[in-house]
Amino acid sequence: MRVSRRGAVAVVVLASPPVNALGTALSAALGAAVEAAAADPAVRVLHLRSELRSFCAGADLAEMRERLGDPARVEAQVAAVRELQ
């Protein structure tokens, strides 16, 4: 993911091949970028885009399956879903 500024516009570019699936890392980076833009009084617009053909596939199903396959990690999956929401 890349973040840049063009005047009052913060530009966030999703770049997590192959489909910008929202896993733990991309979700955290996106959240941090949105919070930083919201906290900056000079930012008036947040432009969220993708450098890939698809914008965002949604949740990272591979990461989800990995967590749900291990009973000890189910709570980690619940926390990840809460974070996405």
N, CA, C and O atoms as a printed pandas DataFrame, in Angstrom:
     atom_number atom_name residue_name chain_id  residue_number  x_coord  y_coord  z_coord
0              1         N          MET        A               1    0.836   -1.169    0.000
1              2        CA          MET        A               1    0.000    0.000    0.000
2              3         C          MET        A               1    0.883    1.235    0.000
3              4         O          MET        A               1    1.913    1.282    0.673
4              5         N          ARG        A               2    0.467    2.223   -0.759
5              6        CA          ARG        A               2    1.197    3.487   -0.797
6              7         C          ARG        A               2    0.260    4.621   -0.385
7              8         O          ARG        A               2   -0.933    4.610   -0.691
8              9         N          VAL        A               3    0.829    5.589    0.312
9             10        CA          VAL        A               3    0.079    6.774    0.724
10            11         C          VAL        A               3    0.848    7.993    0.248
11            12         O          VAL        A               3    2.064    8.075    0.425
12            13         N          SER        A               4    0.148    8.931   -0.349
13            14        CA          SER        A               4    0.787   10.174   -0.783
14            15         C          SER        A               4   -0.195   11.321   -0.594
15            16         O          SER        A               4   -1.369   11.115   -0.289
16            17         N          ARG        A               5    0.310   12.520   -0.780
17            18        CA          ARG        A               5   -0.528   13.717   -0.659
18            19         C          ARG        A               5   -0.409   14.536   -1.929
19            20         O          ARG        A               5    0.669   14.661   -2.510
20            21         N          ARG        A               6   -1.520   15.084   -2.344
21            22        CA          ARG        A               6   -1.577   16.047   -3.448
22            23         C          ARG        A               6   -2.415   17.212   -2.951
23            24         O          ARG        A               6   -3.635   17.235   -3.112
24            25         N          GLY        A               7   -1.747   18.164   -2.354
25            26        CA          GLY        A               7   -2.479   19.291   -1.765
26            27         C          GLY        A               7   -3.335   18.797   -0.615
27            28         O          GLY        A               7   -2.826   18.188    0.326
28            29         N          ALA        A               8   -4.630   19.056   -0.688
29            30        CA          ALA        A               8   -5.556   18.656    0.369
30            31         C          ALA        A               8   -6.095   17.246    0.183
31            32         O          ALA        A               8   -6.993   16.824    0.912
32            33         N          VAL        A               9   -5.551   16.507   -0.794
33            34        CA          VAL        A               9   -6.026   15.155   -1.092
34            35         C          VAL        A               9   -4.990   14.127   -0.616
35            36         O          VAL        A               9   -3.836   14.152   -1.042
36            37         N          ALA        A              10   -5.415   13.241    0.257
37            38        CA          ALA        A              10   -4.586   12.094    0.650
38            39         C          ALA        A              10   -4.962   10.955   -0.284
39            40         O          ALA        A              10   -6.139   10.623   -0.428
40            41         N          VAL        A              11   -3.964   10.358   -0.917
41            42        CA          VAL        A              11   -4.201    9.269   -1.863
42            43         C          VAL        A              11   -3.660    7.972   -1.268
43            44         O          VAL        A              11   -2.478    7.875   -0.937
44            45         N          VAL        A              12   -4.528    6.989   -1.137
45            46        CA          VAL        A              12   -4.154    5.678   -0.627
46            47         C          VAL        A              12   -4.338    4.685   -1.767
47            48         O          VAL        A              12   -5.434    4.543   -2.310
48            49         N          VAL        A              13   -3.250    3.997   -2.124
49            50        CA          VAL        A              13   -3.286    3.054   -3.236
50            51         C          VAL        A              13   -3.077    1.640   -2.701
51            52         O          VAL        A              13   -2.011    1.313   -2.181
52            53         N          LEU        A              14   -4.103    0.810   -2.836
53            54        CA          LEU        A              14   -3.988   -0.587   -2.442
54            55         C          LEU        A              14   -3.117   -1.306   -3.464
55            56         O          LEU        A              14   -3.311   -1.154   -4.671
56            57         N          ALA        A              15   -2.159   -2.086   -2.980
57            58        CA          ALA        A              15   -1.237   -2.782   -3.878
58            59         C          ALA        A              15   -0.790   -4.088   -3.226
59            60         O          ALA        A              15    0.381   -4.253   -2.886
60            61         N          SER        A              16   -1.731   -5.009   -3.057
61            62        CA          SER        A              16   -1.438   -6.288   -2.431
62            63         C          SER        A              16   -1.921   -7.412   -3.353
63            64         O          SER        A              16   -3.022   -7.936   -3.186
64            65         N          PRO        A              17   -1.079   -7.774   -4.330
65            66        CA          PRO        A              17   -1.478   -8.791   -5.310
66            67         C          PRO        A              17   -1.822  -10.121   -4.643
67            68         O          PRO        A              17   -1.278  -10.428   -3.582
68            69         N          PRO        A              18   -2.690  -10.900   -5.224
69            70        CA          PRO        A              18   -3.233  -10.676   -6.562
70            71         C          PRO        A              18   -4.534   -9.878   -6.577
71            72         O          PRO        A              18   -4.896   -9.333   -7.620
72            73         N          VAL        A              19   -5.261   -9.788   -5.433
73            74        CA          VAL        A              19   -6.590   -9.165   -5.481
74            75         C          VAL        A              19   -6.872   -8.200   -4.333
75            76         O          VAL        A              19   -8.034   -7.901   -4.060
76            77         N          ASN        A              20   -5.836   -7.706   -3.656
77            78        CA          ASN        A              20   -6.024   -6.790   -2.519
78            79         C          ASN        A              20   -6.959   -7.370   -1.456
79            80         O          ASN        A              20   -7.837   -6.672   -0.948
80            81         N          ALA        A              21   -6.768   -8.639   -1.123
81            82        CA          ALA        A              21   -7.581   -9.247   -0.069
82            83         C          ALA        A              21   -7.218   -8.605    1.271
83            84         O          ALA        A              21   -6.044   -8.381    1.567
84            85         N          LEU        A              22   -8.233   -8.316    2.067
85            86        CA          LEU        A              22   -8.014   -7.653    3.357
86            87         C          LEU        A              22   -7.628   -8.661    4.431
87            88         O          LEU        A              22   -8.481   -9.241    5.104
88            89         N          GLY        A              23   -6.339   -8.852    4.570
89            90        CA          GLY        A              23   -5.805   -9.667    5.651
90            91         C          GLY        A              23   -5.381   -8.756    6.785
91            92         O          GLY        A              23   -5.641   -7.552    6.757
92            93         N          THR        A              24   -4.740   -9.322    7.765
93            94        CA          THR        A              24   -4.329   -8.562    8.944
94            95         C          THR        A              24   -3.441   -7.369    8.588
95            96         O          THR        A              24   -3.670   -6.257    9.064
96            97         N          ALA        A              25   -2.439   -7.600    7.760
97            98        CA          ALA        A              25   -1.475   -6.538    7.442
98            99         C          ALA        A              25   -2.105   -5.412    6.628
99           100         O          ALA        A              25   -1.932   -4.239    6.960
100          101         N          LEU        A              26   -2.832   -5.755    5.569
101          102        CA          LEU        A              26   -3.432   -4.715    4.734
102          103         C          LEU        A              26   -4.509   -3.955    5.508
103          104         O          LEU        A              26   -4.628   -2.737    5.377
104          105         N          SER        A              27   -5.279   -4.664    6.300
105          106        CA          SER        A              27   -6.314   -4.014    7.106
106          107         C          SER        A              27   -5.706   -3.017    8.091
107          108         O          SER        A              27   -6.219   -1.909    8.249
108          109         N          ALA        A              28   -4.620   -3.404    8.749
109          110        CA          ALA        A              28   -3.963   -2.506    9.705
110          111         C          ALA        A              28   -3.382   -1.288    8.997
111          112         O          ALA        A              28   -3.512   -0.163    9.480
112          113         N          ALA        A              29   -2.743   -1.511    7.852
113          114        CA          ALA        A              29   -2.156   -0.396    7.101
114          115         C          ALA        A              29   -3.230    0.562    6.603
115          116         O          ALA        A              29   -3.055    1.780    6.656
116          117         N          LEU        A              30   -4.331    0.018    6.123
117          118        CA          LEU        A              30   -5.442    0.851    5.647
118          119         C          LEU        A              30   -6.045    1.648    6.798
119          120         O          LEU        A              30   -6.327    2.838    6.657
120          121         N          GLY        A              31   -6.241    0.996    7.925
121          122        CA          GLY        A              31   -6.770    1.693    9.099
122          123         C          GLY        A              31   -5.867    2.826    9.546
123          124         O          GLY        A              31   -6.349    3.908    9.879
124          125         N          ALA        A              32   -4.569    2.590    9.557
125          126        CA          ALA        A              32   -3.614    3.624    9.954
126          127         C          ALA        A              32   -3.635    4.794    8.972
127          128         O          ALA        A              32   -3.557    5.951    9.385
128          129         N          ALA        A              33   -3.738    4.502    7.689
129          130        CA          ALA        A              33   -3.776    5.561    6.682
130          131         C          ALA        A              33   -5.034    6.414    6.816
131          132         O          ALA        A              33   -4.972    7.637    6.694
132          133         N          VAL        A              34   -6.162    5.779    7.064
133          134        CA          VAL        A              34   -7.419    6.516    7.239
134          135         C          VAL        A              34   -7.362    7.368    8.503
135          136         O          VAL        A              34   -7.776    8.527    8.492
136          137         N          GLU        A              35   -6.851    6.800    9.588
137          138        CA          GLU        A              35   -6.735    7.564   10.840
138          139         C          GLU        A              35   -5.805    8.763   10.672
139          140         O          GLU        A              35   -6.096    9.850   11.172
140          141         N          ALA        A              36   -4.693    8.571    9.975
141          142        CA          ALA        A              36   -3.752    9.672    9.758
142          143         C          ALA        A              36   -4.396   10.780    8.930
143          144         O          ALA        A              36   -4.219   11.962    9.225
144          145         N          ALA        A              37   -5.131   10.404    7.908
145          146        CA          ALA        A              37   -5.810   11.406    7.077
146          147         C          ALA        A              37   -6.875   12.144    7.883
147          148         O          ALA        A              37   -7.017   13.360    7.758
148          149         N          ALA        A              38   -7.617   11.419    8.700
149          150        CA          ALA        A              38   -8.669   12.037    9.515
150          151         C          ALA        A              38   -8.088   13.000   10.549
151          152         O          ALA        A              38   -8.723   13.995   10.899
152          153         N          ALA        A              39   -6.895   12.708   11.031
153          154        CA          ALA        A              39   -6.272   13.546   12.058
154          155         C          ALA        A              39   -5.578   14.779   11.484
155          156         O          ALA        A              39   -5.206   15.686   12.229
156          157         N          ASP        A              40   -5.404   14.815   10.185
157          158        CA          ASP        A              40   -4.690   15.932    9.548
158          159         C          ASP        A              40   -5.699   16.970    9.057
159          160         O          ASP        A              40   -6.430   16.706    8.102
160          161         N          PRO        A              41   -5.753   18.143    9.689
161          162        CA          PRO        A              41   -6.750   19.146    9.292
162          163         C          PRO        A              41   -6.549   19.675    7.864
163          164         O          PRO        A              41   -7.464   20.272    7.296
164          165         N          ALA        A              42   -5.373   19.464    7.287
165          166        CA          ALA        A              42   -5.127   19.922    5.917
166          167         C          ALA        A              42   -5.716   18.976    4.875
167          168         O          ALA        A              42   -5.864   19.347    3.710
168          169         N          VAL        A              43   -6.052   17.758    5.291
169          170        CA          VAL        A              43   -6.637   16.784    4.352
170          171         C          VAL        A              43   -8.141   17.013    4.275
171          172         O          VAL        A              43   -8.840   16.988    5.287
172          173         N          ARG        A              44   -8.624   17.237    3.058
173          174        CA          ARG        A              44  -10.057   17.469    2.851
174          175         C          ARG        A              44  -10.716   16.304    2.112
175          176         O          ARG        A              44  -11.933   16.130    2.168
176          177         N          VAL        A              45   -9.884   15.496    1.408
177          178        CA          VAL        A              45  -10.400   14.388    0.615
178          179         C          VAL        A              45   -9.488   13.182    0.800
179          180         O          VAL        A              45   -8.266   13.323    0.825
180          181         N          LEU        A              46  -10.074   12.009    0.927
181          182        CA          LEU        A              46   -9.310   10.763    0.948
182          183         C          LEU        A              46   -9.678    9.995   -0.314
183          184         O          LEU        A              46  -10.817    9.562   -0.481
184          185         N          HIS        A              47   -8.699    9.833   -1.198
185          186        CA          HIS        A              47   -8.899    9.119   -2.460
186          187         C          HIS        A              47   -8.339    7.717   -2.281
187          188         O          HIS        A              47   -7.126    7.545   -2.167
188          189         N          LEU        A              48   -9.200    6.723   -2.254
189          190        CA          LEU        A              48   -8.806    5.331   -2.071
190          191         C          LEU        A              48   -8.932    4.632   -3.414
191          192         O          LEU        A              48  -10.007    4.616   -4.014
192          193         N          ARG        A              49   -7.818    4.044   -3.893
193          194        CA          ARG        A              49   -7.829    3.390   -5.191
194          195         C          ARG        A              49   -6.937    2.161   -5.155
195          196         O          ARG        A              49   -6.300    1.864   -4.144
196          197         N          SER        A              50   -6.904    1.449   -6.279
197          198        CA          SER        A              50   -6.083    0.252   -6.399
198          199         C          SER        A              50   -5.175    0.364   -7.607
199          200         O          SER        A              50   -5.551    0.947   -8.624
200          201         N          GLU        A              51   -3.973   -0.198   -7.495
201          202        CA          GLU        A              51   -3.111   -0.256   -8.670
202          203         C          GLU        A              51   -3.351   -1.556   -9.436
203          204         O          GLU        A              51   -2.783   -1.765  -10.508
204          205         N          LEU        A              52   -4.189   -2.422   -8.884
205          206        CA          LEU        A              52   -4.494   -3.702   -9.524
206          207         C          LEU        A              52   -5.788   -3.606  -10.311
207          208         O          LEU        A              52   -6.529   -2.630  -10.197
208          209         N          ARG        A              53   -6.051   -4.629  -11.109
209          210        CA          ARG        A              53   -7.286   -4.647  -11.903
210          211         C          ARG        A              53   -8.529   -4.684  -10.995
211          212         O          ARG        A              53   -9.525   -4.010  -11.258
212          213         N          SER        A              54   -8.449   -5.478   -9.932
213          214        CA          SER        A              54   -9.566   -5.526   -8.986
214          215         C          SER        A              54   -9.296   -4.540   -7.853
215          216         O          SER        A              54   -8.157   -4.369   -7.420
216          217         N          PHE        A              55  -10.352   -3.904   -7.388
217          218        CA          PHE        A              55  -10.180   -2.928   -6.312
218          219         C          PHE        A              55   -9.829   -3.637   -5.011
219          220         O          PHE        A              55   -8.774   -3.387   -4.428
220          221         N          CYS        A              56  -10.714   -4.523   -4.556
221          222        CA          CYS        A              56  -10.491   -5.248   -3.311
222          223         C          CYS        A              56  -11.414   -6.458   -3.284
223          224         O          CYS        A              56  -12.617   -6.339   -3.517
224          225         N          ALA        A              57  -10.845   -7.618   -3.001
225          226        CA          ALA        A              57  -11.617   -8.859   -3.002
226          227         C          ALA        A              57  -12.427   -9.047   -1.717
227          228         O          ALA        A              57  -13.276   -9.935   -1.647
228          229         N          GLY        A              58  -12.175   -8.234   -0.720
229          230        CA          GLY        A              58  -12.827   -8.429    0.575
230          231         C          GLY        A              58  -11.863   -9.132    1.513
231          232         O          GLY        A              58  -10.648   -8.968    1.410
232          233         N          ALA        A              59  -12.412   -9.912    2.421
233          234        CA          ALA        A              59  -11.584  -10.592    3.430
234          235         C          ALA        A              59  -10.638  -11.594    2.781
235          236         O          ALA        A              59  -10.957  -12.197    1.756
236          237         N          ASP        A              60   -9.478  -11.760    3.389
237          238        CA          ASP        A              60   -8.491  -12.731    2.926
238          239         C          ASP        A              60   -8.939  -14.120    3.386
239          240         O          ASP        A              60   -8.739  -14.495    4.541
240          241         N          LEU        A              61   -9.541  -14.870    2.476
241          242        CA          LEU        A              61  -10.111  -16.170    2.827
242          243         C          LEU        A              61   -9.042  -17.193    3.216
243          244         O          LEU        A              61   -9.291  -18.052    4.062
244          245         N          ALA        A              62   -7.868  -17.109    2.613
245          246        CA          ALA        A              62   -6.793  -18.036    2.976
246          247         C          ALA        A              62   -6.367  -17.818    4.434
247          248         O          ALA        A              62   -6.153  -18.774    5.179
248          249         N          GLU        A              63   -6.249  -16.559    4.818
249          250        CA          GLU        A              63   -5.895  -16.251    6.210
250          251         C          GLU        A              63   -6.995  -16.717    7.156
251          252         O          GLU        A              63   -6.719  -17.236    8.238
252          253         N          MET        A              64   -8.238  -16.530    6.739
253          254        CA          MET        A              64   -9.383  -16.949    7.543
254          255         C          MET        A              64   -9.397  -18.468    7.747
255          256         O          MET        A              64   -9.568  -18.950    8.867
256          257         N          ARG        A              65   -9.213  -19.217    6.649
257          258        CA          ARG        A              65   -9.200  -20.684    6.732
258          259         C          ARG        A              65   -8.090  -21.170    7.669
259          260         O          ARG        A              65   -8.282  -22.107    8.444
260          261         N          GLU        A              66   -6.941  -20.524    7.584
261          262        CA          GLU        A              66   -5.802  -20.903    8.431
262          263         C          GLU        A              66   -6.157  -20.746    9.906
263          264         O          GLU        A              66   -5.865  -21.624   10.719
264          265         N          ARG        A              67   -6.775  -19.646   10.239
265          266        CA          ARG        A              67   -7.143  -19.407   11.644
266          267         C          ARG        A              67   -8.241  -20.358   12.106
267          268         O          ARG        A              67   -8.165  -20.922   13.197
268          269         N          LEU        A              68   -9.263  -20.531   11.269
269          270        CA          LEU        A              68  -10.398  -21.353   11.674
270          271         C          LEU        A              68  -10.048  -22.841   11.708
271          272         O          LEU        A              68  -10.764  -23.624   12.333
272          273         N          GLY        A              69   -8.971  -23.241   11.053
273          274        CA          GLY        A              69   -8.534  -24.630   11.079
274          275         C          GLY        A              69   -7.826  -25.009   12.365
275          276         O          GLY        A              69   -7.560  -26.187   12.603
276          277         N          ASP        A              70   -7.520  -24.038   13.187
277          278        CA          ASP        A              70   -6.803  -24.271   14.441
278          279         C          ASP        A              70   -7.661  -23.735   15.588
279          280         O          ASP        A              70   -7.794  -22.520   15.735
280          281         N          PRO        A              71   -8.252  -24.624   16.410
281          282        CA          PRO        A              71   -9.135  -24.163   17.489
282          283         C          PRO        A              71   -8.504  -23.099   18.392
283          284         O          PRO        A              71   -9.211  -22.257   18.945
284          285         N          ALA        A              72   -7.194  -23.134   18.541
285          286        CA          ALA        A              72   -6.523  -22.157   19.399
286          287         C          ALA        A              72   -6.494  -20.773   18.767
287          288         O          ALA        A              72   -6.236  -19.786   19.457
288          289         N          ARG        A              73   -6.757  -20.684   17.461
289          290        CA          ARG        A              73   -6.679  -19.393   16.772
290          291         C          ARG        A              73   -8.048  -18.826   16.395
291          292         O          ARG        A              73   -8.121  -17.798   15.722
292          293         N          VAL        A              74   -9.118  -19.469   16.812
293          294        CA          VAL        A              74  -10.460  -18.983   16.475
294          295         C          VAL        A              74  -10.677  -17.575   17.029
295          296         O          VAL        A              74  -11.254  -16.725   16.350
296          297         N          GLU        A              75  -10.223  -17.327   18.243
297          298        CA          GLU        A              75  -10.381  -15.981   18.821
298          299         C          GLU        A              75   -9.639  -14.939   18.000
299          300         O          GLU        A              75  -10.097  -13.802   17.889
300          301         N          ALA        A              76   -8.500  -15.307   17.424
301          302        CA          ALA        A              76   -7.770  -14.381   16.555
302          303         C          ALA        A              76   -8.608  -14.040   15.330
303          304         O          ALA        A              76   -8.584  -12.903   14.861
304          305         N          GLN        A              77   -9.347  -15.015   14.810
305          306        CA          GLN        A              77  -10.223  -14.746   13.668
306          307         C          GLN        A              77  -11.369  -13.827   14.065
307          308         O          GLN        A              77  -11.715  -12.911   13.319
308          309         N          VAL        A              78  -11.950  -14.056   15.209
309          310        CA          VAL        A              78  -13.031  -13.190   15.692
310          311         C          VAL        A              78  -12.527  -11.764   15.840
311          312         O          VAL        A              78  -13.227  -10.824   15.463
312          313         N          ALA        A              79  -11.339  -11.584   16.376
313          314        CA          ALA        A              79  -10.747  -10.247   16.530
314          315         C          ALA        A              79  -10.488   -9.606   15.166
315          316         O          ALA        A              79  -10.695   -8.404   14.998
316          317         N          ALA        A              80  -10.038  -10.396   14.197
317          318        CA          ALA        A              80   -9.776   -9.856   12.845
318          319         C          ALA        A              80  -11.076   -9.397   12.191
319          320         O          ALA        A              80  -11.095   -8.359   11.529
320          321         N          VAL        A              81  -12.143  -10.137   12.360
321          322        CA          VAL        A              81  -13.436   -9.748   11.789
322          323         C          VAL        A              81  -13.935   -8.474   12.450
323          324         O          VAL        A              81  -14.460   -7.591   11.772
324          325         N          ARG        A              82  -13.781   -8.366   13.751
325          326        CA          ARG        A              82  -14.182   -7.135   14.459
326          327         C          ARG        A              82  -13.388   -5.925   13.923
327          328         O          ARG        A              82  -13.944   -4.843   13.735
328          329         N          GLU        A              83  -12.099   -6.126   13.685
329          330        CA          GLU        A              83  -11.262   -5.063   13.167
330          331         C          GLU        A              83  -11.733   -4.622   11.787
331          332         O          GLU        A              83  -11.779   -3.425   11.500
332          333         N          LEU        A              84  -12.082   -5.573   10.936
333          334        CA          LEU        A              84  -12.582   -5.244    9.602
334          335         C          LEU        A              84  -13.879   -4.436    9.660
335          336         O          LEU        A              84  -14.103   -3.527    8.861
336          337         N          GLN        A              85  -14.723   -4.793   10.625
337          338        CA          GLN        A              85  -16.002   -4.103   10.737
338          339         C          GLN        A              85  -15.804   -2.685   11.187
339          340         O          GLN        A              85  -16.776   -1.944   11.339
